[in-house]
Amino acid sequence: MSEQTKSIVFPTDFSATSAEALNWVLALAHDMHASVHCIYVVEEPQIYGTLDMGAITTPSLDELTQHAGQRLKGFVDDHLSGAGAVESAVLAGRPADEIVAYAEQHNATMIVMTTHGYSGVKHMLLGSTTEDVLRKAGCPVLSVRAQA
């Protein structure tokens, strides 16, 4: 019986906060002999026509995805060049749902991501993608607490 290929899904939003999980991603990928899947999720642009703000120009989903792809390539080149096998993907939709779906589609061994650790009103206003992923993922999720 052949050993299953191991993979780690690492969602990023290009922030310093998400980069705080990089040391964990690199160490786990090395120790587990796992590939890394670095992903970014583009949320579809929202237009609020009822606000009567006149003509509003928003980038298209294709434009957002193309720009995100360029940023993701640079991020991977800058931060994951020593990680061995790295795949990257730009997804579109609700971040938690897309992260979980990607992990399932690629039979991920685990997901590694950061959390701000907000509570109270800040948590209600900003939500928690990490919390949603923790609840919905079918594989282990390592949640790295961002430094304040």
Rosetta constraint file for C-alpha pairs under 8 A:
AtomPair CA 5 CA 34 HARMONIC 6.95 0.50
AtomPair CA 6 CA 32 HARMONIC 7.15 0.50
AtomPair CA 6 CA 33 HARMONIC 6.99 0.50
AtomPair CA 6 CA 34 HARMONIC 4.58 0.50
AtomPair CA 6 CA 35 HARMONIC 6.40 0.50
AtomPair CA 6 CA 108 HARMONIC 6.86 0.50
AtomPair CA 6 CA 109 HARMONIC 5.57 0.50
AtomPair CA 7 CA 29 HARMONIC 7.64 0.50
AtomPair CA 7 CA 34 HARMONIC 4.77 0.50
AtomPair CA 7 CA 35 HARMONIC 4.64 0.50
AtomPair CA 7 CA 36 HARMONIC 5.69 0.50
AtomPair CA 7 CA 37 HARMONIC 7.05 0.50
AtomPair CA 7 CA 107 HARMONIC 7.71 0.50
AtomPair CA 7 CA 108 HARMONIC 5.11 0.50
AtomPair CA 7 CA 109 HARMONIC 5.24 0.50
AtomPair CA 7 CA 110 HARMONIC 6.90 0.50
AtomPair CA 8 CA 25 HARMONIC 7.40 0.50
AtomPair CA 8 CA 29 HARMONIC 6.98 0.50
AtomPair CA 8 CA 34 HARMONIC 6.57 0.50
AtomPair CA 8 CA 35 HARMONIC 6.24 0.50
AtomPair CA 8 CA 36 HARMONIC 4.89 0.50
AtomPair CA 8 CA 37 HARMONIC 6.00 0.50
AtomPair CA 8 CA 108 HARMONIC 5.90 0.50
AtomPair CA 8 CA 109 HARMONIC 5.89 0.50
AtomPair CA 8 CA 110 HARMONIC 5.13 0.50
AtomPair CA 8 CA 111 HARMONIC 5.60 0.50
AtomPair CA 8 CA 112 HARMONIC 6.94 0.50
AtomPair CA 9 CA 36 HARMONIC 6.01 0.50
AtomPair CA 9 CA 37 HARMONIC 4.68 0.50
AtomPair CA 9 CA 38 HARMONIC 6.07 0.50
AtomPair CA 9 CA 39 HARMONIC 7.29 0.50
AtomPair CA 9 CA 103 HARMONIC 6.46 0.50
AtomPair CA 9 CA 108 HARMONIC 6.51 0.50
AtomPair CA 9 CA 110 HARMONIC 6.36 0.50
AtomPair CA 9 CA 111 HARMONIC 4.64 0.50
AtomPair CA 9 CA 112 HARMONIC 6.29 0.50
AtomPair CA 10 CA 25 HARMONIC 7.21 0.50
AtomPair CA 10 CA 36 HARMONIC 6.95 0.50
AtomPair CA 10 CA 37 HARMONIC 5.90 0.50
AtomPair CA 10 CA 38 HARMONIC 4.75 0.50
AtomPair CA 10 CA 39 HARMONIC 6.22 0.50
AtomPair CA 10 CA 111 HARMONIC 6.00 0.50
AtomPair CA 10 CA 112 HARMONIC 5.27 0.50
AtomPair CA 10 CA 113 HARMONIC 6.06 0.50
AtomPair CA 11 CA 18 HARMONIC 7.81 0.50
AtomPair CA 11 CA 38 HARMONIC 5.73 0.50
AtomPair CA 11 CA 39 HARMONIC 4.75 0.50
AtomPair CA 11 CA 40 HARMONIC 5.78 0.50
AtomPair CA 11 CA 41 HARMONIC 7.91 0.50
AtomPair CA 11 CA 99 HARMONIC 7.06 0.50
AtomPair CA 11 CA 111 HARMONIC 7.95 0.50
AtomPair CA 11 CA 112 HARMONIC 7.40 0.50
AtomPair CA 11 CA 113 HARMONIC 6.18 0.50
AtomPair CA 12 CA 18 HARMONIC 5.49 0.50
AtomPair CA 12 CA 19 HARMONIC 7.32 0.50
AtomPair CA 12 CA 38 HARMONIC 7.02 0.50
AtomPair CA 12 CA 39 HARMONIC 6.19 0.50
AtomPair CA 12 CA 40 HARMONIC 5.49 0.50
AtomPair CA 12 CA 113 HARMONIC 7.57 0.50
AtomPair CA 13 CA 18 HARMONIC 6.37 0.50
AtomPair CA 13 CA 40 HARMONIC 6.14 0.50
AtomPair CA 13 CA 41 HARMONIC 7.70 0.50
AtomPair CA 14 CA 18 HARMONIC 6.54 0.50
AtomPair CA 14 CA 19 HARMONIC 7.10 0.50
AtomPair CA 14 CA 72 HARMONIC 7.86 0.50
AtomPair CA 14 CA 75 HARMONIC 7.20 0.50
AtomPair CA 15 CA 19 HARMONIC 6.38 0.50
AtomPair CA 16 CA 20 HARMONIC 6.50 0.50
AtomPair CA 17 CA 21 HARMONIC 7.91 0.50
AtomPair CA 17 CA 114 HARMONIC 6.79 0.50
AtomPair CA 17 CA 115 HARMONIC 7.90 0.50
AtomPair CA 17 CA 116 HARMONIC 7.60 0.50
AtomPair CA 17 CA 146 HARMONIC 5.78 0.50
AtomPair CA 17 CA 147 HARMONIC 7.77 0.50
AtomPair CA 18 CA 22 HARMONIC 7.78 0.50
AtomPair CA 18 CA 113 HARMONIC 6.71 0.50
AtomPair CA 18 CA 114 HARMONIC 5.44 0.50
AtomPair CA 18 CA 115 HARMONIC 7.93 0.50
AtomPair CA 18 CA 146 HARMONIC 7.82 0.50
AtomPair CA 20 CA 114 HARMONIC 6.96 0.50
AtomPair CA 20 CA 144 HARMONIC 7.56 0.50
AtomPair CA 20 CA 146 HARMONIC 6.47 0.50
AtomPair CA 21 CA 25 HARMONIC 6.24 0.50
AtomPair CA 21 CA 112 HARMONIC 6.93 0.50
AtomPair CA 21 CA 113 HARMONIC 5.99 0.50
AtomPair CA 21 CA 114 HARMONIC 5.92 0.50
AtomPair CA 21 CA 144 HARMONIC 6.04 0.50
AtomPair CA 22 CA 26 HARMONIC 6.05 0.50
AtomPair CA 22 CA 79 HARMONIC 7.61 0.50
AtomPair CA 23 CA 27 HARMONIC 6.06 0.50
AtomPair CA 24 CA 28 HARMONIC 5.93 0.50
AtomPair CA 24 CA 112 HARMONIC 7.63 0.50
AtomPair CA 25 CA 29 HARMONIC 5.95 0.50
AtomPair CA 25 CA 36 HARMONIC 7.74 0.50
AtomPair CA 25 CA 112 HARMONIC 6.57 0.50
AtomPair CA 26 CA 30 HARMONIC 6.15 0.50
AtomPair CA 26 CA 80 HARMONIC 7.62 0.50
AtomPair CA 26 CA 82 HARMONIC 7.99 0.50
AtomPair CA 26 CA 83 HARMONIC 5.89 0.50
AtomPair CA 27 CA 31 HARMONIC 6.10 0.50
AtomPair CA 28 CA 32 HARMONIC 5.74 0.50
AtomPair CA 28 CA 33 HARMONIC 7.94 0.50
AtomPair CA 28 CA 34 HARMONIC 7.59 0.50
AtomPair CA 29 CA 33 HARMONIC 5.50 0.50
AtomPair CA 29 CA 34 HARMONIC 4.59 0.50
AtomPair CA 29 CA 35 HARMONIC 6.29 0.50
AtomPair CA 29 CA 36 HARMONIC 6.78 0.50
AtomPair CA 29 CA 83 HARMONIC 6.89 0.50
AtomPair CA 30 CA 34 HARMONIC 6.71 0.50
AtomPair CA 30 CA 83 HARMONIC 7.21 0.50
AtomPair CA 34 CA 85 HARMONIC 7.81 0.50
AtomPair CA 35 CA 83 HARMONIC 7.67 0.50
AtomPair CA 35 CA 84 HARMONIC 6.82 0.50
AtomPair CA 35 CA 85 HARMONIC 4.89 0.50
AtomPair CA 35 CA 86 HARMONIC 5.80 0.50
AtomPair CA 35 CA 87 HARMONIC 7.72 0.50
AtomPair CA 36 CA 83 HARMONIC 7.24 0.50
AtomPair CA 36 CA 84 HARMONIC 7.95 0.50
AtomPair CA 36 CA 85 HARMONIC 6.35 0.50
AtomPair CA 36 CA 86 HARMONIC 4.75 0.50
AtomPair CA 36 CA 87 HARMONIC 6.25 0.50
AtomPair CA 37 CA 86 HARMONIC 5.79 0.50
AtomPair CA 37 CA 87 HARMONIC 4.73 0.50
AtomPair CA 37 CA 88 HARMONIC 5.48 0.50
AtomPair CA 37 CA 89 HARMONIC 7.59 0.50
AtomPair CA 38 CA 76 HARMONIC 7.40 0.50
AtomPair CA 38 CA 86 HARMONIC 7.19 0.50
AtomPair CA 38 CA 87 HARMONIC 6.24 0.50
AtomPair CA 38 CA 88 HARMONIC 4.74 0.50
AtomPair CA 38 CA 89 HARMONIC 6.68 0.50
AtomPair CA 39 CA 72 HARMONIC 7.75 0.50
AtomPair CA 39 CA 88 HARMONIC 5.50 0.50
AtomPair CA 39 CA 89 HARMONIC 4.91 0.50
AtomPair CA 39 CA 90 HARMONIC 5.80 0.50
AtomPair CA 39 CA 91 HARMONIC 7.30 0.50
AtomPair CA 39 CA 99 HARMONIC 7.86 0.50
AtomPair CA 40 CA 68 HARMONIC 7.40 0.50
AtomPair CA 40 CA 72 HARMONIC 7.16 0.50
AtomPair CA 40 CA 89 HARMONIC 6.57 0.50
AtomPair CA 40 CA 90 HARMONIC 4.97 0.50
AtomPair CA 40 CA 91 HARMONIC 6.21 0.50
AtomPair CA 41 CA 90 HARMONIC 5.78 0.50
AtomPair CA 41 CA 91 HARMONIC 4.65 0.50
AtomPair CA 41 CA 92 HARMONIC 5.38 0.50
AtomPair CA 41 CA 93 HARMONIC 6.70 0.50
AtomPair CA 41 CA 94 HARMONIC 7.49 0.50
AtomPair CA 41 CA 95 HARMONIC 5.51 0.50
AtomPair CA 41 CA 98 HARMONIC 7.06 0.50
AtomPair CA 41 CA 99 HARMONIC 7.77 0.50
AtomPair CA 42 CA 61 HARMONIC 7.89 0.50
AtomPair CA 42 CA 64 HARMONIC 6.93 0.50
AtomPair CA 42 CA 65 HARMONIC 6.49 0.50
AtomPair CA 42 CA 68 HARMONIC 7.47 0.50
AtomPair CA 42 CA 90 HARMONIC 7.08 0.50
AtomPair CA 42 CA 91 HARMONIC 6.03 0.50
AtomPair CA 42 CA 92 HARMONIC 4.66 0.50
AtomPair CA 42 CA 93 HARMONIC 6.27 0.50
AtomPair CA 42 CA 94 HARMONIC 7.94 0.50
AtomPair CA 42 CA 95 HARMONIC 7.53 0.50
AtomPair CA 43 CA 92 HARMONIC 5.73 0.50
AtomPair CA 43 CA 93 HARMONIC 5.03 0.50
AtomPair CA 43 CA 94 HARMONIC 6.03 0.50
AtomPair CA 43 CA 95 HARMONIC 7.13 0.50
AtomPair CA 44 CA 61 HARMONIC 6.03 0.50
AtomPair CA 44 CA 92 HARMONIC 6.71 0.50
AtomPair CA 44 CA 93 HARMONIC 6.19 0.50
AtomPair CA 45 CA 58 HARMONIC 7.08 0.50
AtomPair CA 45 CA 59 HARMONIC 7.37 0.50
AtomPair CA 45 CA 60 HARMONIC 7.24 0.50
AtomPair CA 45 CA 61 HARMONIC 6.85 0.50
AtomPair CA 47 CA 58 HARMONIC 7.79 0.50
AtomPair CA 49 CA 53 HARMONIC 7.56 0.50
AtomPair CA 59 CA 63 HARMONIC 5.95 0.50
AtomPair CA 59 CA 64 HARMONIC 6.40 0.50
AtomPair CA 60 CA 64 HARMONIC 6.25 0.50
AtomPair CA 61 CA 65 HARMONIC 5.99 0.50
AtomPair CA 62 CA 66 HARMONIC 6.04 0.50
AtomPair CA 63 CA 67 HARMONIC 6.16 0.50
AtomPair CA 64 CA 68 HARMONIC 6.02 0.50
AtomPair CA 65 CA 69 HARMONIC 6.05 0.50
AtomPair CA 65 CA 90 HARMONIC 6.58 0.50
AtomPair CA 65 CA 91 HARMONIC 7.73 0.50
AtomPair CA 65 CA 92 HARMONIC 7.60 0.50
AtomPair CA 66 CA 70 HARMONIC 6.52 0.50
AtomPair CA 67 CA 71 HARMONIC 6.37 0.50
AtomPair CA 68 CA 72 HARMONIC 5.92 0.50
AtomPair CA 68 CA 90 HARMONIC 6.82 0.50
AtomPair CA 69 CA 73 HARMONIC 6.16 0.50
AtomPair CA 69 CA 89 HARMONIC 7.51 0.50
AtomPair CA 69 CA 90 HARMONIC 6.08 0.50
AtomPair CA 70 CA 74 HARMONIC 6.43 0.50
AtomPair CA 71 CA 75 HARMONIC 6.08 0.50
AtomPair CA 72 CA 76 HARMONIC 6.05 0.50
AtomPair CA 72 CA 88 HARMONIC 7.32 0.50
AtomPair CA 72 CA 89 HARMONIC 7.99 0.50
AtomPair CA 72 CA 90 HARMONIC 7.78 0.50
AtomPair CA 73 CA 77 HARMONIC 6.10 0.50
AtomPair CA 73 CA 88 HARMONIC 7.63 0.50
AtomPair CA 74 CA 78 HARMONIC 6.00 0.50
AtomPair CA 75 CA 79 HARMONIC 5.90 0.50
AtomPair CA 75 CA 80 HARMONIC 7.65 0.50
AtomPair CA 76 CA 80 HARMONIC 4.95 0.50
AtomPair CA 76 CA 81 HARMONIC 6.57 0.50
AtomPair CA 76 CA 88 HARMONIC 7.73 0.50
AtomPair CA 77 CA 81 HARMONIC 5.36 0.50
AtomPair CA 80 CA 86 HARMONIC 7.43 0.50
AtomPair CA 91 CA 98 HARMONIC 6.80 0.50
AtomPair CA 92 CA 98 HARMONIC 7.30 0.50
AtomPair CA 93 CA 97 HARMONIC 7.52 0.50
AtomPair CA 93 CA 98 HARMONIC 6.31 0.50
AtomPair CA 94 CA 98 HARMONIC 6.09 0.50
AtomPair CA 95 CA 99 HARMONIC 6.04 0.50
AtomPair CA 95 CA 129 HARMONIC 6.70 0.50
AtomPair CA 96 CA 100 HARMONIC 6.22 0.50
AtomPair CA 96 CA 129 HARMONIC 5.26 0.50
AtomPair CA 96 CA 130 HARMONIC 7.17 0.50
AtomPair CA 96 CA 132 HARMONIC 5.83 0.50
AtomPair CA 96 CA 133 HARMONIC 5.32 0.50
AtomPair CA 97 CA 101 HARMONIC 6.07 0.50
AtomPair CA 97 CA 133 HARMONIC 7.46 0.50
AtomPair CA 98 CA 102 HARMONIC 5.94 0.50
AtomPair CA 99 CA 103 HARMONIC 6.19 0.50
AtomPair CA 99 CA 133 HARMONIC 7.22 0.50
AtomPair CA 100 CA 104 HARMONIC 6.21 0.50
AtomPair CA 100 CA 133 HARMONIC 6.26 0.50
AtomPair CA 100 CA 136 HARMONIC 6.80 0.50
AtomPair CA 100 CA 137 HARMONIC 5.36 0.50
AtomPair CA 100 CA 138 HARMONIC 7.73 0.50
AtomPair CA 101 CA 105 HARMONIC 6.06 0.50
AtomPair CA 102 CA 106 HARMONIC 6.11 0.50
AtomPair CA 103 CA 107 HARMONIC 5.87 0.50
AtomPair CA 103 CA 108 HARMONIC 4.93 0.50
AtomPair CA 103 CA 110 HARMONIC 7.82 0.50
AtomPair CA 103 CA 111 HARMONIC 7.38 0.50
AtomPair CA 103 CA 137 HARMONIC 7.81 0.50
AtomPair CA 103 CA 139 HARMONIC 7.91 0.50
AtomPair CA 104 CA 108 HARMONIC 6.39 0.50
AtomPair CA 104 CA 137 HARMONIC 7.93 0.50
AtomPair CA 104 CA 138 HARMONIC 7.09 0.50
AtomPair CA 108 CA 139 HARMONIC 6.93 0.50
AtomPair CA 109 CA 139 HARMONIC 6.27 0.50
AtomPair CA 109 CA 140 HARMONIC 7.19 0.50
AtomPair CA 110 CA 139 HARMONIC 5.45 0.50
AtomPair CA 110 CA 140 HARMONIC 4.93 0.50
AtomPair CA 110 CA 141 HARMONIC 5.65 0.50
AtomPair CA 110 CA 142 HARMONIC 7.43 0.50
AtomPair CA 111 CA 139 HARMONIC 7.29 0.50
AtomPair CA 111 CA 140 HARMONIC 6.47 0.50
AtomPair CA 111 CA 141 HARMONIC 4.70 0.50
AtomPair CA 111 CA 142 HARMONIC 6.18 0.50
AtomPair CA 112 CA 141 HARMONIC 5.83 0.50
AtomPair CA 112 CA 142 HARMONIC 4.74 0.50
AtomPair CA 112 CA 143 HARMONIC 6.17 0.50
AtomPair CA 112 CA 144 HARMONIC 7.43 0.50
AtomPair CA 113 CA 130 HARMONIC 7.08 0.50
AtomPair CA 113 CA 141 HARMONIC 7.65 0.50
AtomPair CA 113 CA 142 HARMONIC 6.41 0.50
AtomPair CA 113 CA 143 HARMONIC 5.33 0.50
AtomPair CA 113 CA 144 HARMONIC 6.03 0.50
AtomPair CA 114 CA 130 HARMONIC 7.10 0.50
AtomPair CA 114 CA 143 HARMONIC 5.37 0.50
AtomPair CA 114 CA 144 HARMONIC 4.44 0.50
AtomPair CA 114 CA 145 HARMONIC 5.68 0.50
AtomPair CA 114 CA 146 HARMONIC 6.07 0.50
AtomPair CA 115 CA 128 HARMONIC 7.66 0.50
AtomPair CA 115 CA 130 HARMONIC 5.97 0.50
AtomPair CA 115 CA 143 HARMONIC 6.31 0.50
AtomPair CA 115 CA 144 HARMONIC 6.07 0.50
AtomPair CA 115 CA 145 HARMONIC 5.14 0.50
AtomPair CA 115 CA 146 HARMONIC 5.85 0.50
AtomPair CA 116 CA 145 HARMONIC 6.19 0.50
AtomPair CA 116 CA 146 HARMONIC 5.34 0.50
AtomPair CA 116 CA 147 HARMONIC 7.88 0.50
AtomPair CA 116 CA 148 HARMONIC 7.94 0.50
AtomPair CA 117 CA 145 HARMONIC 6.46 0.50
AtomPair CA 117 CA 146 HARMONIC 7.37 0.50
AtomPair CA 118 CA 122 HARMONIC 6.00 0.50
AtomPair CA 118 CA 123 HARMONIC 5.03 0.50
AtomPair CA 119 CA 123 HARMONIC 4.74 0.50
AtomPair CA 119 CA 124 HARMONIC 7.65 0.50
AtomPair CA 120 CA 124 HARMONIC 6.42 0.50
AtomPair CA 121 CA 125 HARMONIC 6.13 0.50
AtomPair CA 122 CA 126 HARMONIC 5.95 0.50
AtomPair CA 122 CA 127 HARMONIC 7.86 0.50
AtomPair CA 123 CA 127 HARMONIC 5.11 0.50
AtomPair CA 123 CA 128 HARMONIC 6.84 0.50
AtomPair CA 128 CA 132 HARMONIC 6.45 0.50
AtomPair CA 129 CA 133 HARMONIC 6.21 0.50
AtomPair CA 130 CA 134 HARMONIC 6.07 0.50
AtomPair CA 130 CA 143 HARMONIC 7.19 0.50
AtomPair CA 131 CA 135 HARMONIC 6.31 0.50
AtomPair CA 132 CA 136 HARMONIC 6.18 0.50
AtomPair CA 133 CA 137 HARMONIC 5.51 0.50
AtomPair CA 133 CA 141 HARMONIC 7.75 0.50
AtomPair CA 134 CA 141 HARMONIC 6.13 0.50
AtomPair CA 137 CA 141 HARMONIC 7.42 0.50
